[in-house]
Structure formats: structure tokens, C-alpha cells
């Protein structure tokens, strides 16, 4: 094409990026071995996999297919390295992370080309977005390594981290996981995706070049069924960090249940892209291009559901179709290409299968008039209209360049449609009315909300989901706690089931005045929706004191009682929108009314546990202090404002989870109960509590304290009975957002396994009791973090 022809048509000419340096690098180094203990080693089974360029179908390199024995060697290397690396001064670790960041920048063009060849995404994305953000993560976390001693005092690294990353952002996901892990003193074994290992192997090369101590980073390639499962099941791995599909995330939750491994999961999404009628539609169109056709739509937070206010729908769709007609699909190494190749033919075929299903279900499809390249794995940008909210395309993650459109009339309808999936990863809100946008954003069930923007990321801002999009955060200070544990946890020892039953036999039972008199019979009911109600079973359970005397009976709760309690807790969700000041006042009032009845509660603790009057009084007094602490925290545990490198801010808002199920411990029947419900309700959650089955009367005696302290009905619900069966029902309930369990090791395993249905967060003790009287173990920010989730609301500004 001549220059005059280009000026006449105004079409982009080709602007190819040379792949020669990258191909030469690959040729010199293949077949690639495994990176273990800073050495390249051949796989023990002698097997290799082919890495294919999805844009051409040609083989790029042969990559080692690790076996379980190779994973054992990598974990052993990481375990050996952890001993010294965890004790390495933060400044030294910071220097290593800085060196990694600098090397990434020095080799940025090679990394960008390798990523494009291996993954199929466009060179513009890898060069201008992925690689700079990778370096940013290492710079940012070098800072946390430097500051760890002062800013994260009281915490220690978790240990050996198994990390499993997907194929859509191969190097960026590596950075998201490795940078915080090693910055804080952990060591890692990372498994790249089967299809996209090449940039991870180049990264291993620079790990060697900077002289990072052997074993701190190990990279093991291969099939998920071999390497991934071996990592997940390995007894010397202390944490699993996984990014991938919800289906696989659920299997990992099942496999790690009861193991004691920390777990963070960043899973699928079906993110809404909400457009109000006052939005700048031209900006919206460009936002849609970035939301769904960025990385060929192979993005977990892709804005795949376009929700448009009805009176703007036709105008927006007309503009969008025009823009789609001018998108360029083709060679990812051409700098004028907008949409590259799908990662594999299998993924392309899955996209086509879902598109065909959408057509069968009545959806109306529109695609540009031009055709995709016939060589390689390409799929055209696709728009669906006439989509029902419950249809497959509106509910299932397609993971491809397919956009579905629905309309709404009111703000309430927009929020309802947006939240109408099991996912909760991200959302975009478009409106020129910033008041409207900031009103809608907190109501969306999503970990990240972008206002008049989309797909914004930075190392300083946490990223992660709600519900079936997983739990845990990556990036920001909140992401650091995924790789840390409190110092005091190293001293915890498990207790056997027998020991659990003997907690109150440590000392001789102390006599209580008046116990020689016959008791006036009273059977406490359940406490649901602010009322005392009879259990559905119609049965009661005896409560035997430390002296062997029956102190009374409590209702035997059932599955139906749990359901009723969860419904009451859901009905009280207005508690979350009450002011923090109001919640604080009610917690203070709870303490005030409990203090009036202090002697009664002291007496009850003595009866149940056999402890002395002084010990029982200390438990009550500590409980009062806990209520005061969380009343104080209610309006002080607040969000932060991040200043990422853009014209704008990100508001990191701490939000309540919703309904929290709580199984209280036996050790301190009143203090353990108060220490768990207080932080939960202080942060705006509602709770369903199963009190200690050994000593439930301290919880049932609290009914009248709740009733007389202005606590709204349904904020606290109490169901007495057997801990494990009732807790399992709570853990399985779809409307319970999180489950806290403090009981046996076996019960902890059961809770983690039962939580899989909606991927709720769990917090269990694995049968290790806390010292509830000690502030470091019984109260503080650990409890507040478990009671909240962070939502980052991105607000760009400027003309």
C-alpha cells in the first residue's frame, strides 16, 4: 500500500514488533527444565510439553512436565530456604525485590514479546500494561519488606507457599503472588499455567542473575493434574494461593479442608458494566472496548454484562456496533491490532459452544461484517441482545470476547440486575453524576468498582472477590495479611476431643452460695429475631455444671431453627447501613446493662466451669472490656484512600460481610461468646451464634441484655444445641456469608468442606484453643479483618 493510498483510506498500516530476539532466546534454552533451588533440572520422568503460539499454531518451545517427585524436591528446597530467608532483615529482602524490579524493566521488551507469543494477547497490552505493572508490584512490595518490622509488628511469615496461576495474565499473576510472599519472608513454589510458562521461565533466569538465595523461588511447570494437585496436597506447604476458575477453586477448598493450610482464591466473575442515561456515551463505548475485548475477554473481571438505562440503550448500541466494525483482530505482534488470539483451540471451541447455546435460548447475536484470520485461534467481538437475566450467557463466565446486554429503568433495578449472579469480582458504573455513582458503588457485590473507567489495577490497591469469585485480597496492605500470621500462633497446641470435654476439670469445683437450695426450673428458649422462641424439635438438653449438678436445660436447635435464624439475620441487614456511631452506642449500652448484672454472670460462670469467684469475675470484666473495645473500633476501623499512579483515587472501603455464622468456644463461655459477636456486629454484620454446648447458659443469660439495650431484632440470633451439626447447617447455608468455628479439629475440617457451596469465608481454629483472656489472642484487628471485606472504588478525575 502506497503512502497516498494510506492517506486516502486513513487505515492503519502494519506495525509489526520483531519476534526474532525472543525466538532466539527460546531456541538457545529449550528444552526448558524445572527451576529448583536456583538450578535448572530435568524432570525426573523425562517428559516435556509443547508450548504453542495460539496466533499461528506453531510450537514455540518444549517445557518440562513435572511429576510429584519434582514437586517434592521443590517444596524441600523452599522449606530449607525458609529457615534463613524468614530471618533475613527486611532491608536485605527489599534490595532483592528492587533488583528484580530493575531487571524486569531492563528486559521489558523481551518479556512483552514472549508474553504475546505465548499467550496471544496483543503487544500493546503486554508492553504498555502488563510488564510495567509487574515491575510496579516488585517495587511496591520492596517497600513493605523495608517497613515490615515496624508496620507489621506482631506478625511472622506463613512458611512455604504453593502458588498456582492462570494463563490469561501469566507474568502479572506471577508478580501478584511472588512479590508479597517473598517480601514478607516466605518462600514459594510456583506452578505456571500449562499453556503459558515461558515468561515465568525467563523470570527464573533473572532470579539467578540477581543472586536470590537458593530455594526462595522455585518454578515447576507441567499439568495441573500432576503439579497442581501435588502442591495442594503436600504436607509441607503452608498456604495455597490460587487464581483460576470457580470450579477448580471449589475442588481446592475441598482438598485443603482441615489441613490447616491458609488459602486465598481469586476465581471467576461475570462483572456488570452499568450505564446510566446521563453518561458520556462516546466514553462509554471506549470503556466497553477495554472492559470486554481487552485480552480477548479472557479476564476474570471482564465487563461481560452491559446493563444500560432503557432510554439510552438504542443510541449506545448503535455507537457500539459502529465501533466494533472498526476493531482489528489479527497478529498480536502488530501494534495496530486491537484483539489478539484466544489462548488455545479448546478455549475457542468452548466460547463457540456457549455462543451457540445463547442463540438457542433466544439471544440475538451481532458480529462485525469482517472475518477473523483462519490460521490460529481467533474469535470475533460478539454482541448479544434480547438476553434474559437468568439465561446461560447472563450467568455463566464465557471467558471470551462476548458481551451480553440488558436494560433497566431505575437505580434499584440496576443494582438488582448487577448483583444477580453468584459472582462478585468487579463492576463498572458510568454516570456524569458522581453523587449517583458513589451511591450505587457501595451497593454492588463486588470487590472492585470502577467509576467511569474499567480494568484499573495497581499494586497499592487490593483486588479480590465476594461470593463465588473467591476470598482474600492481592495487592495493597490488605493483601499482605494473606502471607502473614500472628506471632502467638506458633505457641498453639492442638487439643484432643477428650481434652475438649475436660476443659472445666482443671481445678476443683468452687462452691456457689445457695446451691443447696432446689432450683426454680427454667429452660431458656432460642433467641431468634429479637424474641425467645421454642426450638422446632420440641426437645431440650440438660446442662451439667462442674459439680455434676444439672443447672438447667436449653432448647435443642435444629436445621429449621438455623434457617429461621438466618432469615431473621437477613431481615436485619439494615444494621449495616446504620451509622458507626449508632453501633458504637449500642455496644456501650450492652456493656452497661451487662455490668448491672455482673454478679449474676459471675455466679453462672462458677456454676458451669467450677472456677473461683475471682476467675469468673475476671472473665466478666474482660468481656465488658471487649464490648468497650469494639464500641471504640466501630467508628475507627475505617477505610483508606489510595493514590495509584493515575489522575484519581481509589477508595478502599471496609464493608461488613453480611450474615456471619459463629460457633463459640467452650473455654470461656461468656468471654469467648462476647469476643466473637462484638467485632462482628461492630462492623455492621448480623450473626447466628451456636454457643458452647458444654456451657451455654452464659449466652442464654444474655438474651435480656440484648433485649434491653436497643439492639435491633435479628442482629444477634442464638441457637443452642450440638455445635458441629448446627455449624454444618450454617456453613452450607447459601445466605451465610462467612462461618467462624472454634471447636474441634474434626469440626474445623467439616466447616471448611461444607463452605464450598457458595465459597463463603471461613475462620476455624483446627482444635487449637485461644487464650481468650489475653488481648493479643482475644481481640484486635485480626477479628475486625475477619468481620470485613475491602471494596476498592476507583474514582478518576479531571477533564
N, C-alpha and C positions, 0 to 999 in steps of 0.2 A: 504494500500500500504506500503510495507517494505522500509527501507532506501535504500537497494540495488536496488530495482525497481525504486525508485526516481532518484538515480544516473544514472541508465541506460537510463531512458527516459528523464531526465532533465526537467520534467514537474513540475509545481508548485503544491505543496500540499495545502490543505485548510488552511487558516489562519483566522479563524472567530473572529470577535470582539463580545464580550459578550453584549447582549442587556438587560441583567437582571436588572441592575441599572435603566435604562431608563424605562423599563416596570413597575418596582416597583414604580417609581416616578409617572407614569401615573395612575397606579391603585389607589394610595393614594389620588389623587387630582381630579379625574373625578367624576361627570361631571363638565367640566370647565365652569365657569361663565364668565361674562364680566369684564374687568378691567377698572373701572371708579372711578376717584378721589381716587386712591390708595386703592380701596376696590374691592373685588370680589363680584359681584352682579349677581343674577339670571336674565335671560332675562324676560322682562315683559310679553311676550307672552307664556312663559314656554316651548318654542320649542328648540330642540337641533339637531345637525347634527353629523353624524358619520365621524370620521377621519380614513381612511383605509390605511393600508400598501400596496403600489402598488406591492411590490415584492411577497406578499403572498395572497393578497385579504382579509386578516383578519382585523377586526376592532381594532383600537388602543385605541380610546377614543371617548367620546361624548363631543361635543363642542357647546356652546351656539349659537343660531341663533337669532341675534339681530333684533329688529324692529326699525321703525322710532322713536318711543318714546325713545328707548335706545340711539339712536344716538343723540337725543335732549339733553338727560342727559349728555352724554359725552362731547358734544360741550359746554354746560353750564358750566361744570367743567373746561374745558380748558379756556373758556372766563374768569371765575373767577380767575383762576390761573395766567392768563396773566398779570393782573394788577400788581401783585407783582413780578412775575418772570422776566418780561421785565425790571424792575428796579433793579433787583438783580445784584450786582457787578460782572464783568466778572471773577474775580478771584474765586468767590464762585461758579459760574457756571462751571468753569474749574475743580474745585475739584470734583463736582458731575460727570462730564464726565470721569474724571480719575478713580473715584470709579467704574463706570460702566465698564470701560475697564478692570480694575483689576478683577472684579467679573466674567466677561466673560472669562478671562483667567483661573481663578480658576475652573470654571465649564466647561472648553472647551471640555472635553471628553464627558460629558453628552449632551452638545449641539450638538456635532458631531453625536452621535448615534441617538439622537432624530430626527435630520435633515434627516439622512439616512433612518430611519424607516418611516418617514412621507412623504418624497419626492421620495425616490427610487434611489437617486444618491449614488455613491459608498462612502464608509467610507474614502477612501484615499482622495477623493476630499473635503469632509466636514471637515476632521481632519486637512489636510495639507494646504488647500487653503481657504475655506470659513471662518472658525472660526478665524484663525489668522488675516484675512483681516477685519473681523468685529471688532475685538479689535483695530486694527490699525486705523480704522475710528474714534473711540471714543477718542483715544489718540491724533490723529491729530487735531480733532476739539476742544478738550480741549485747545490746543494751541491757536486756533483762539478766543475762548472765553476769554482767558487771554489777548490777544492783541487787542481785538475789539475796545476798547476805543481810542487807538492811530492809529491803522492801518486801521480802518473803520470809522473814524470820519465823521460826517455828515450824518450817516445812522441810522435807527432805525428798530427794528423787525417789521415784517409784521402783526403778530397777531396770530390768531388760524389757524393752518394748517391742512387740511384734506389730509391724505396720503393713497394711495391705491397701494398695492404691489402685484406682481405675485407669482406664485407657483414654479418657476424654481430656484430661489435663496432666499428662504423665510427669513432667518436671515440676509443675506448680504444686501438685498434690504431694510430691516428694518433699518440697520445701515446707509446705504447711505442716508436715508431720515431723520431719527430721529436725528442723531448726529449733522449735521449742523443746523437744525431747533432749537433745544433747546440750542445749544451752543450760538446762537445769540440772545436769549431771547424770542423766540416764544414758544407756547405750541401746542401740537399735539393731533389729534385723528387719530389713525392708523387702517386701515382695512387690516388684512392679507388675503391671498387668501383662497378661500373656502376649497381647498384640503389640505393646508399646514399651519395650525395655531399653531402647538404645540411649536415650538421654540419661537414664539412671546409670547406665554403664559409663558414659562419659563423665558423669558426676563422680563416680567411684574413682576415676582416674585422677581428678583434681583432689580428691581426698588423699590419695597417695602423694600427690605433688606437694601439698602443704604440710605433710608430716603429721597428720592427725594420729594420735596414738592408736595402735592396732586394736581392732575389736570394737571401737566406739561405734563405727558404722559398718554394717555388713549388708550386702545386697545379693539376694538369692532369687534368680529368675526361674520360671517354669510354670507349670499348670496349676491352677487354683486347687484342683482336687488333690494335688500332691503337696505343694509347698504351703498353700494357704491353710489347709487342714492340719498339717503338721505343726505349723506355728500356733494355731488356735489351741490345739490340744497339748502343747508342750508344757510340762510342769514347771520349767524354769523360766517361762515367760510371765512377767508380772502384769502386763497390760496389753490389750489388743486395741489398736486404732484402725478403724476400717472406713473406707469410703466406697460406696457401691450401691447395688440395688437393695430395695427393702426386703425382697425375698431372701437374699443371701444374709442380710443383716439379722433377720429373724433366726436363721439357722445358727449364726454365730452366737446370738443371745442364748439359744438352747444349749449349744455346745459348751459355753462357759459358765452356765448356771451352777452356782455353788462352788465354783473353783476358787473364788476369792480374787480372780483377775479383775482389774479395772477395765472398763470398756467404754469406748466412745464410738458412736456410729453416726456417720453423715450419709443419709440414704436418699431415696428418690424424692421427686417433687412433681407437682402439677400447678405451677405458680400462676396466679391471676395477674393480668395486666388490665387495670381498671381505668377507664377513660370517662371523665365527666364532660358534660356538654359545653363547659367553658374552657376546655383545654385547647392549646395551640395544636391544631390537627397536623400541621406540617412537621412540628417537632415530634408529635406522637408517632407519625409514620416512621421517622428515623429511629425512634425508640423501639418500635416493634421489630425493625430490621435487626437491631442489636439484641433484642430480647430473645427472639426465636431462631434467627438464622445465623447468629454468632456461633461458631464452631459446629455448623450444620445442625443446630438444635440439639447437639449431644451434650447438653448441660443440665445438671440436676436441678438448677434453679431457673431454667429457661421459662420465659413468659409465654407458655403454650396455650393459655386460655385468655382470649381477648374479650373483656366484658365492657361493652360500650353503652353509654346512656342512649336510650332509644332514639331521641330526636337528632342525634349526631351520627347514627350508625351508617346510613347510606352515604353520606359525604365522606366519612372516614374510609369506608370500604372502597369507594371509587378511587380515592387517592392511593390507597394501599395497593390496589391492583395495578395501577399505573407504575408505582414504584417497583413492584415485583417483576413487571415486564422488563425492567432495565437492570435487574440483578444479573451478575455474571457468575456462572457456575463453570468450573473448569480447573485447569492446572493450579494446584495450591501454591506452587512456587512462583506463579505470575503475580506481581504486586498489584495488578488491576482486578484480580479475582475476588469476588465477594463471598462465595460459598465453595468450600473445597469438597473433599471426598468423604463419604461415610467410612468408618474405620475398617469395616470388613463386609464381605458379601453377605454373611449371615445376618449382620445387623441391618443391612439394606433390605434384605428379604423380610425381616421382622417388621420393619417400617411399612413395607408394602402390604403385608398381611393385615396390619391394623387399619391402614387406609382403606383397603377393600372391605373390611368389616364395617367401617364407618359409612361407606356408601350403601352397604346392605341395610344398615339401620336407618337410612333415610337422609343422611347428611348430603349436602350439596357441595361438590368439590370444584375448586378453581385452581388451575395451574397456568403459568405463563405459556405463551404460544411457541416458544423455542424449545428445543430438546436438549437433554443433557449429553455429555460425552458418552460414547458407547463403550469405551475402554475404561476399566476401573470401576469403583463403587460410588456412583453418584446418584443423588435423588433431588428432584426439583423442589423449590419452595412451594408449599401447598397450603391453600386456604380452604377451610370448611365453614359453611354457614348452615342454618337450619339444624342446629345441634341441640339436643335435649340435655339438660343438666345431669341426668343420670345415665347418659349414653356412654358407651365404651370410650370414645375419643375424648369425652369430657372428664373421665375419671381415671383412665389408665395412662401411665407415663409412656409416651411413644418414643422418646429419646431420638428424635429426628426433626427435620425442618418442616413440621406440620403444625399449623395454627388453627385452633377452633374458636369460633366467635359466637357469643351470646349477647343479648341485650338486657338492660334493666331500666327501670323507671325512677326508683327512689334510692336514696342513700342506704336505707335499711336493706333493700333488695340486693344492692351491690355487695354489701358485706355478707349477706346470707349466701349468695352465689359464690363469692370468693372463698368462703370457709367450707363450701360443700364438697370437700374431698377428704380422704383420710390423711392427706399430707399436710405439711406446714413448714415449708422451707423458706420461700421468699415471695414477695409481691411488689408490684409497682402501682403507684397512684398518680394519675395525671390530672391536674387542675391548675388553673391560674389563681384560684382562691386558696392561699396557703392555709387559711383557717380551716377550710373544708378538708384539705389533705391531711393536716395534722390531727383532725378529729377522726378521720377514717383509719389512719395508720395503726393506732393502738388497738383497734377493734379487729384487726386481721390476725388470724392464727398463723403467724409466720415469723421466723427468726430474723429475717432482714426485710425491711420495707424501703423501697427506693421511691422518692418523690420526684416526679418529672425527670426521671432518669431510670437506668436499669443496669444490672450487672456491674455494679461498682464494688470493688474489693480493695482492702488494704490490710497490711499486717497488724495495724493498730486496732482494727475493728473485728470483733468476734463474728464468726459465721457458723451457723448450725440450725437445726430444725426443731419443730414441735411434732408430736404425734408420730405417725409412721415415716416421717422424714428423719427420725433418729433423735439422739440426745447427746449432749456435750457440745462444746464450742471449740473452734480452731481460730487462732489469732486473738490479739488483744490480751489484756491481763486475765480475762475470764478463761481464756484458752490455756493459760499456764497451769491452772489447778488440775487439768487433766493429767499432768505429768508430775504431780506432787502429792505427798500425803503428810498428814500431821506427824510431827516428831514422836508424839506419845504413842502412836500406833505400834511402834516396834516393841513395846513392852507388853502388849496384849497377848494373853494366852487363852486358847480355847477351853471351854468347859464342857464336860460330858453331859449327857442327858440326866444321869443320876445326880451329878453335881448341881444341875439347874434346879432340881427339886429340893436340894439341901441348902439352898441359899439362906434360909432363915433358921438353920440349925447350928449356926456358928457359935452362938452363945446361949447360955441358959435363959429360958424364958423369964422375963421380968414380970412380977405380978402387977395387975392393974386394979386400982381401987374399985370396989363394988362388983367385982367379977363373981363373987359368991352368990349374988342375987340372981334369980331367974330372969332371963332377958325378955323384953317385950318383943314378940315376934314381928319382924318386918322384913319383907322381901323386896329389895329395890327392883324397880322395873327397868326397862331400857329407856334411853333418853334420845328421842328422835324428833326433829323438827321443833325443838323447844318444849316438848312435852314428855312426860313419863308415860310410856306405853307398855302394855303387856307383850311378852315375846309371842311370836306366831306359833311356836311349838307348844305353848301352854305348860312347859316344864321349867323347873328351876334346878339350880346346882348348889350344893352346900359349900360354904366357905369355912374352912377349918383353921383356927388360929394356931400360933406357935405352941400353945399349951395343949393342943389336941382337942380343945373345945370347939364345937360348932358355933361360929359367931353369927351366922345368918345364912341366907340364901340369895342368889341372884338369878335373874332370868337367863335361860339357855337360848341364846340367839341362834337364828337360822339364816339360810340363804335369803329367804324373803325379807327378814329383818334388815339384812345388809342392803338389799335392793331398796327398801323403803328409806333407809338412812341415806343412801347415795342420792335418791330423788330429793330428799329434804335438803341435802347439801347443795345440790344443783339449783334448787329453788332459791337458795340464799346467796346466789352469785353476785347480787348487788353489793355484798360486803366488799368485794374487790374494788368497786368504784367509790366506796366511802373514803373520806379523807384520811390520810395517815394520822392526822391529829386526832380524829374521832376514834380510830382504832387504838391509839395510844391511851386515850382517856378511859376506854372500856377495860383495857388491860390493867391500868392503875386501879380501877374500881373493883376488878376481880381480886386484886391483891388486898384491897381494903376490906372487902367482905370475907375473904379467907382469913385475914388476921383476926377479925372479930371472933371467929370460931376456931382459933388456934388450938385451944385445949382439947376440943373435940377431935381434931385431926391428929394431935399428938397421941391421944388415947387410942385411936383406931390403929395407928401405925404400931403401937406397942402390942396391941392385941394380935395383929396379923403376923408380925415379924418376931416378936419376943425381944425386941431391942429395948434398951433402957430409955427412961424418960428423956434424958439428956440427948441421946442419939436421935430419938424420934423428934424432939424439938428442933434439933439441928436440920433434919430433913425438911420440916415445915418452913423454918426460917430461910433455908436455901431456896425452897420453892417460891416463897414470897419475893426473894431477891431476883429469881429468874423472871417472874412476871414484871418486875420493875425494869429489868434489863431489856426485855423485848418491847415494853412500852416505850423505853428510851430509843430503841433501834427503829421503831415503827416509822418515824419521820426523819430518820437519819441514814438509813441504809438505802441510798439513792443511786440514781444512775450517774453517768459521766458524759461529757461532751468530747468526742474525738475530733481532731483536726487532721484528717488524712491529706495527702498531697493533692488537693483539688480545691477549687473555689466552692467551699461549702463546709458543712459539719455533718457528723454522724452522731445522733443522739442515742446513747446506749441506755435503754430504759430497763430497769429491773421490774419484771412483771410477776404476779402470782401464777402458779401452775394451774389452779382450778381446785378440784376436789382431791385431797390427799387422804389415802388410807394409812392408818397408823396402828401398828401392833406394839403396845407399850411393853417395857421390860418388867421382869419380876423383882429385880434387886431393890429398887426403891419405889414402892407402889404409888406414892404421891409425887415424888420428885421426878421420877422418870416420865410419868404421865404429863406433868406440867412442862417439863423441859422440852417435850416434843410438840405439844399443841400450841404453846405460846409463840414460838417463832413462825409456825405455820399460819396462824391467824393474824399475827402482827403484820405479815406481808400480804394479807388480803385473801388467803386461801380459806376454804371451808374444809372441815375434816370429819372423817368417820373413824372412831377410835375403838379398838379392841383392847380393853385394859388387861393388866396382868390377871391371868386366870387363877393364879395362886393367891393373890391379894387384891381382889377387885374393889373392895369396899371403899378405899380411898378415892377411887374415881367416881363411884356411885354417890358418895357423900358430897361430891362436888356439884351435883345437879342443882341444888338450891343456891349455891354460889353463882352458877351461871344464870339461873332464873331471876336473880335479884340484882344483877349487875349490868342491865341494859344490853346484854349480848343478844343480837338478833337471832330469832329462831332459825335453826338449821346450820348455823356456823359451826357449832360443835355438836356432834352426834355420837352417842356411846352405845355400843352393842356388846354386852357381856357374853361370855361363853368360852369354848375351846379356842385357843389362839390360832393354831395352824389351819383348821378347816375354814374358819371365818376369814382369816387373812388371805387364803387362797381364793375365796369368792371375791374379795376386794381386788386382788391382783388381776383377776380375769375380767373384771367389770370394764366395759368399754368407756364408761363415763367417769372413771377414776383416772386422773392424770399422772399420779405418782403413788408409790407404795413404800412406806417406811416400815421396816420389820426389825425388832430387837428381841430375838428368841434363840432358837437352836440352830446349829449348822444345817441340819436336815431341812428345817423350816425355811432357812435362807435360800437354799437351793430351790425349794419348791416355789418360792415367791419369784425368783428370777426367771424360772421356767414358765410360770403362769402369766408373766407380764407380757409375753410375746404378742398377744392378740392385737394390741394397739401400740406396742413398743413404748409403754409407759416407763418413766424413770423409776428406778428402784434404789433404795438405800437400805442395806441389810448389814447385820453385824457378824454373820458367819459363826454365831455361837460364842463370840468373844464379848464379855460384858464390859461396859464402861464404868469408870469410877465417877458416878453422876455428881458426887459432891464437889469434885474438882472442876473449877471453871474451865480449864483447858479442854476437858473432855465432855463437859455437860452443857456448855453454852458457847455462843460466839458466832463468828462469821461463817463457820462451816455449816451450821444449822440454817443460817439465812440463805446461803448459796443453794442448799438443797431445797429451800422453800420458794425459790425464784428461778426465772429463766430470763436471759438477756435478749432483748429485741433491739437491733440496730436500725434506726430510722435515718436514712441518708437524705440530707436537705441541701442540694446545690443552690447557690445563689449567684446573682449578678446578671447583667443584661446580656 
